[in-house]
Amino acid sequence: MNTPLSLAALALAALASGAALAQADDMKKPDAMATPAMEKCFGVAMAGKNDCAAGPGTTCAGTSKMDYQGNSWKFVPAGTCTSIKTPRGMGSLMPIKS
């Protein structure tokens, strides 16, 4: 009589551990909605606020010397760059000659 009860308990334990493993596996997968796609947008960063590439004589992030410097970029949500308006024009997916 203990055998059917033991088998039922074993089956229940297997189902519970399988569900836990499936849930743990889902947590490893990146959620596309949590991190939107980003793109480099040139000419939209304020002085010292660029993400990288601020031209000759600079090293990287935070090194742009002037607002809206054409060869410095900022990460923006994908698809929004060319609609960003600045006093010098629109954002660009390619470096802008200053």
Order of alpha helices (4+ residues) and beta strands (2+ residues): alpha-beta-beta-beta-beta
